[in-house]
Amino acid sequence: MSMIRNSPKLDSYWMPFTANRQFKKAPRLLASASGMYYKSDDGRDILDGTAGLWCVNAGHGRREIADAVSEQLRTLDYASSFQMGHEHAFRFAERLAAIAPRGLDRIFFTNSGSESADTALKIAIAYQRAIGQGTRTRFIGRERGYHGVGFGGISVGGIVSNRRVFPLLNGADHLRHTHDLAKNGFSPGLPEHGAELADDLERLVQLHGAETIAAVIVEPVAGSTGVLLPPKGYLERLRDIATRHGILLIFDEVITGFGRLGAPFAADYFGVVPDIMTTAKGLTNGAIPMGAVFVKREVHDALMTGPETGIELFHGYTYSGHPAACAAGQATLDIYEREGLLTRGATLADRWRDAVNQLRAAPHVIDIRTIGLVAGIELESRAGAIGARAHEAFADCYEQGLLIRVTGDIIALSPPLIVEEGQIDQMVSTLGKALAGVK
């Protein structure tokens, strides 16, 4: 437990996705950050093995981003995007369109991944209606998928704890997940088995009728449920089925976007282009909350009909295209371009894979999955205590000076893209020591 000096009272803040009572008995407080490291409130360096929350891709404390935001706030602190505009939103959208996968060059700004997911679903409905397919109101998600915490996102998401308390959208259905330890455990790359699971979309077409389905949404690599990689050929098969039945394909790239896999986007990595793509996190290096939905021009243009004075899409947010967020995003793109970070992960992927796979012999490890600069280390759960082993490893790593992320009994690593080989070795060594002490 850290020694909190001059600390705030902890009662008032209701923390998200946190066991609040457990945390407040033994809080972990961060005081500052620079490069690859956090500084804890008691002065210890904490190596960031998670890029914050999958978002600080260029590392912490980037002065260029802080300066850009500071200057923007002094010049134009806020401007509405409703019937108004400012040049920075248009410039940022133009720059994003230039690095987007082929054809995804219409950008709608949001403030988070959750908002991006709900925005993408609404655009899909609006598009189908605009082309005379108004009966297409159903969405298809996937088991173990995560698309944020909006009512749309949890409806198409497949994490039971996120869904069981809250009412869901009518008509959402789900593909089976692709995680198969028996056939694909310790695969050195993409799993060999499971591409046929994409045919679940065909089965759901037969069940519901293609004329009722607006879109299918998946994460190319499922991050929040433990780094689940798509089987070889799975995404291509899903793309083909969706196209054949007039169903829009949405990729949730909130985690995989902006260099995480060693390519600008997972769509580039896999060579599969969706109709809509959601992003956030690395969009601004985590410095300012922001999301962006990339939309194919054909989808966008289908809504650009009727009187020119009419609003084409009744949707948006007070902070869509916020000037400070746009400034942070453009400064982030400058860093990505100058330092080659959107593709740097490809040069480290083999080194990363080999290092992480040293944990194969560690206690309780039953699978290791890596792609780009992401790794999932799956542990066998303790009887009657799912998640306990991973949480113990998480707490021990923090005390040793390493931040990891856990979901159930899966440990996820996703360091900033500036990580050096020595820091990769430090992560693996620290995690190995932690696992050695887990019973």
ChimeraX attribute file (.defattr): number of C-alpha atoms within 10 A of each C-alpha:
attribute: neighborCount
match mode: 1-to-1
recipient: residues
	/A:1	12
	/A:2	14
	/A:3	14
	/A:4	13
	/A:5	8
	/A:6	7
	/A:7	9
	/A:8	8
	/A:9	8
	/A:10	13
	/A:11	10
	/A:12	7
	/A:13	8
	/A:14	10
	/A:15	13
	/A:16	7
	/A:17	7
	/A:18	10
	/A:19	10
	/A:20	15
	/A:21	11
	/A:22	9
	/A:23	12
	/A:24	14
	/A:25	10
	/A:26	11
	/A:27	15
	/A:28	17
	/A:29	15
	/A:30	15
	/A:31	11
	/A:32	14
	/A:33	18
	/A:34	14
	/A:35	16
	/A:36	26
	/A:37	23
	/A:38	23
	/A:39	18
	/A:40	20
	/A:41	18
	/A:42	15
	/A:43	13
	/A:44	17
	/A:45	20
	/A:46	20
	/A:47	25
	/A:48	31
	/A:49	26
	/A:50	21
	/A:51	29
	/A:52	23
	/A:53	17
	/A:54	26
	/A:55	26
	/A:56	27
	/A:57	31
	/A:58	28
	/A:59	22
	/A:60	22
	/A:61	18
	/A:62	18
	/A:63	11
	/A:64	15
	/A:65	25
	/A:66	17
	/A:67	14
	/A:68	19
	/A:69	24
	/A:70	15
	/A:71	14
	/A:72	19
	/A:73	15
	/A:74	9
	/A:75	11
	/A:76	12
	/A:77	13
	/A:78	15
	/A:79	16
	/A:80	15
	/A:81	18
	/A:82	11
	/A:83	6
	/A:84	7
	/A:85	14
	/A:86	15
	/A:87	9
	/A:88	19
	/A:89	24
	/A:90	14
	/A:91	14
	/A:92	22
	/A:93	21
	/A:94	15
	/A:95	15
	/A:96	21
	/A:97	18
	/A:98	13
	/A:99	15
	/A:100	22
	/A:101	21
	/A:102	15
	/A:103	17
	/A:104	24
	/A:105	22
	/A:106	21
	/A:107	25
	/A:108	20
	/A:109	27
	/A:110	27
	/A:111	22
	/A:112	20
	/A:113	27
	/A:114	23
	/A:115	27
	/A:116	30
	/A:117	36
	/A:118	23
	/A:119	21
	/A:120	27
	/A:121	25
	/A:122	17
	/A:123	24
	/A:124	28
	/A:125	21
	/A:126	23
	/A:127	23
	/A:128	24
	/A:129	17
	/A:130	17
	/A:131	11
	/A:132	9
	/A:133	17
	/A:134	16
	/A:135	14
	/A:136	22
	/A:137	21
	/A:138	22
	/A:139	25
	/A:140	23
	/A:141	27
	/A:142	23
	/A:143	19
	/A:144	23
	/A:145	28
	/A:146	27
	/A:147	30
	/A:148	23
	/A:149	17
	/A:150	15
	/A:151	18
	/A:152	23
	/A:153	28
	/A:154	28
	/A:155	27
	/A:156	32
	/A:157	26
	/A:158	23
	/A:159	18
	/A:160	12
	/A:161	9
	/A:162	16
	/A:163	17
	/A:164	10
	/A:165	8
	/A:166	11
	/A:167	10
	/A:168	16
	/A:169	15
	/A:170	11
	/A:171	14
	/A:172	19
	/A:173	22
	/A:174	22
	/A:175	24
	/A:176	17
	/A:177	20
	/A:178	23
	/A:179	21
	/A:180	13
	/A:181	13
	/A:182	7
	/A:183	12
	/A:184	19
	/A:185	15
	/A:186	17
	/A:187	15
	/A:188	15
	/A:189	15
	/A:190	16
	/A:191	24
	/A:192	15
	/A:193	17
	/A:194	19
	/A:195	18
	/A:196	14
	/A:197	17
	/A:198	24
	/A:199	17
	/A:200	17
	/A:201	24
	/A:202	18
	/A:203	12
	/A:204	16
	/A:205	19
	/A:206	10
	/A:207	9
	/A:208	13
	/A:209	14
	/A:210	20
	/A:211	17
	/A:212	17
	/A:213	29
	/A:214	29
	/A:215	25
	/A:216	26
	/A:217	29
	/A:218	27
	/A:219	27
	/A:220	23
	/A:221	22
	/A:222	24
	/A:223	24
	/A:224	21
	/A:225	21
	/A:226	24
	/A:227	25
	/A:228	25
	/A:229	22
	/A:230	23
	/A:231	21
	/A:232	17
	/A:233	17
	/A:234	21
	/A:235	23
	/A:236	15
	/A:237	18
	/A:238	23
	/A:239	20
	/A:240	14
	/A:241	19
	/A:242	22
	/A:243	14
	/A:244	11
	/A:245	16
	/A:246	16
	/A:247	26
	/A:248	24
	/A:249	24
	/A:250	26
	/A:251	27
	/A:252	30
	/A:253	28
	/A:254	30
	/A:255	27
	/A:256	31
	/A:257	27
	/A:258	31
	/A:259	27
	/A:260	30
	/A:261	28
	/A:262	26
	/A:263	21
	/A:264	22
	/A:265	27
	/A:266	25
	/A:267	21
	/A:268	16
	/A:269	16
	/A:270	16
	/A:271	12
	/A:272	18
	/A:273	23
	/A:274	24
	/A:275	22
	/A:276	28
	/A:277	30
	/A:278	31
	/A:279	29
	/A:280	30
	/A:281	29
	/A:282	28
	/A:283	28
	/A:284	26
	/A:285	31
	/A:286	24
	/A:287	22
	/A:288	21
	/A:289	20
	/A:290	29
	/A:291	29
	/A:292	29
	/A:293	27
	/A:294	29
	/A:295	26
	/A:296	19
	/A:297	16
	/A:298	15
	/A:299	21
	/A:300	21
	/A:301	13
	/A:302	15
	/A:303	18
	/A:304	15
	/A:305	11
	/A:306	9
	/A:307	8
	/A:308	8
	/A:309	6
	/A:310	9
	/A:311	13
	/A:312	16
	/A:313	13
	/A:314	8
	/A:315	9
	/A:316	15
	/A:317	14
	/A:318	13
	/A:319	19
	/A:320	21
	/A:321	29
	/A:322	27
	/A:323	25
	/A:324	30
	/A:325	30
	/A:326	27
	/A:327	27
	/A:328	29
	/A:329	31
	/A:330	25
	/A:331	23
	/A:332	24
	/A:333	25
	/A:334	14
	/A:335	18
	/A:336	21
	/A:337	12
	/A:338	10
	/A:339	14
	/A:340	14
	/A:341	23
	/A:342	25
	/A:343	21
	/A:344	22
	/A:345	25
	/A:346	20
	/A:347	12
	/A:348	18
	/A:349	18
	/A:350	15
	/A:351	15
	/A:352	22
	/A:353	20
	/A:354	12
	/A:355	17
	/A:356	25
	/A:357	20
	/A:358	14
	/A:359	19
	/A:360	16
	/A:361	10
	/A:362	16
	/A:363	16
	/A:364	20
	/A:365	17
	/A:366	17
	/A:367	19
	/A:368	24
	/A:369	25
	/A:370	28
	/A:371	23
	/A:372	24
	/A:373	26
	/A:374	26
	/A:375	24
	/A:376	25
	/A:377	25
	/A:378	25
	/A:379	22
	/A:380	16
	/A:381	18
	/A:382	14
	/A:383	7
	/A:384	7
	/A:385	10
	/A:386	15
	/A:387	18
	/A:388	17
	/A:389	23
	/A:390	29
	/A:391	20
	/A:392	18
	/A:393	25
	/A:394	21
	/A:395	17
	/A:396	20
	/A:397	22
	/A:398	23
	/A:399	16
	/A:400	17
	/A:401	21
	/A:402	23
	/A:403	24
	/A:404	26
	/A:405	23
	/A:406	22
	/A:407	18
	/A:408	17
	/A:409	25
	/A:410	27
	/A:411	25
	/A:412	27
	/A:413	26
	/A:414	29
	/A:415	31
	/A:416	29
	/A:417	28
	/A:418	19
	/A:419	22
	/A:420	12
	/A:421	13
	/A:422	8
	/A:423	15
	/A:424	18
	/A:425	16
	/A:426	16
	/A:427	23
	/A:428	20
	/A:429	16
	/A:430	18
	/A:431	24
	/A:432	20
	/A:433	16
	/A:434	22
	/A:435	23
	/A:436	13
	/A:437	12
	/A:438	15
	/A:439	10
